[in-house]
């Protein structure tokens, strides 16, 4: 449903004010007519034709209050003219003879009329005060001096302008305070944004100067060890260490670029790059699924869409989500079946990792490969982060032997307990923070079939400082 525009809201407010003014005018027409007929103003004891004509003119003059917002000076002129006409017809005209000559002859509508020029015409205050001074003279009748009439007349024409001045000053004060509060709020927001940007830049600088330098040295030393190592096992371990270091450098570079970029930046166009490289990209999903199957957790990969729609930063973040989810399945639900579904779209990339409900202890006996506590500790050291590469774990599990004389069910239970005890327990929390950096979302929880689902939605493109600098 379309929201009402500013013109529609203004029209509704104007109609409401017109209805209020019409109601006020009708009320004072009835009030002044009733009070006049009751002998409270100028009504003669024996009314004749001129009296009834003037009563009709009084009703018309009071009805002019409907214009009190749009033409307040006109309302003052109409009511002032009527009051002057009644006064002249009484004295010196002698056409009307009031039943109570000591009454105030001006209608009560004059009090409301005196309110309008000061409040609704702030730019014409001088003209309004001149008109109200003349209005007061006509109402108070100083040429036929009566202290009661003069006092009531001055109060009737003075209270309205005083109230108008008060309400106008109050409205200006509230507006000034509101603007000051809004300005202070904007300044606080800008200061907070500036402090946040400075902190992001400081963190990016620290990561670039310290962490990146150390990791690059580790990768270089691992590469040197791969070249000079005398045996194949050492060379393979050094190569894995070097590859992990290179992947860590790529992720650090992405993170530093995100930290150095304003969160609001949204380029209109981007170049796809999700298929560049395998480790830490969408092309590496197949390797993660294969590693999961090698350690006894069968997994299936389903990809929908064009891989090139995912930019490198998004691809590496999605790779981390899949890696963390598969690691959690191996720890907490070993032996279950896993489905990895990746959906590539023009505006977003959605990654979903779903595992079936965990098997019973008896079903664990059919697990093709079992891992003893000792082997699992060798494959994945206790306390290692859950996001660590799974290659070492896969090799350790693949080379493990079943414990002679122990039942498969007890062995599977012990394996699950040992794996569940590794890691920091903050894998999903860390993923959620990482996704927030790239303006993504993460949902994790039980699925209706009793299993567990991890679903991440990321924008198809995330700007980094390097992309911003390289843009034409």
CORBEL-V527115 format. One record per helix or strand of 2 or more residues. SS is the DSSP state (H for helix, E for strand). FROM is the first residue (numbers start at 1). LEN is the number of residues. If there is no record, write none. Layout:
SS:FROM:LEN
SS:FROM:LEN
//
This chain:
H:6:32
H:49:19
H:72:19
H:109:12
H:122:19
H:142:3
H:147:82
H:232:28
H:282:13
E:299:6
H:307:3
H:312:21
E:338:7
E:348:8
H:363:4
H:373:7
H:391:8
H:408:13
H:427:11
E:441:6
E:452:8
H:465:6
//
